Amino acid sequence: MRPRRDYETARLIDESIKLMQSQGTYRAARMLCEAGVRLDTAYRVLRRPEQRRIYGEAILH
């Protein structure tokens, strides 16, 4: 998988995964959709966070 080049999207994905852990998948998916991420993409990212693309050389935390 190719690295993510968009820092803001990478940060948004990282924040949504943290939100999912504390408030559930629905809230995290809603946050992503409100930011313009398609619903199917949001659920894919949230179901498999270990497979998310990295930004540059490191996953944001």
HELIX and SHEET records of a PDB file:
HELIX    1   1 TYR A    7  GLN A   23  1                                  17    
HELIX    2   2 THR A   25  GLU A   34  1                                  10    
HELIX    3   3 LEU A   39  ARG A   47  1                                   9    
HELIX    4   4 PRO A   49  GLN A   51  5                                   3    
END                                                                             
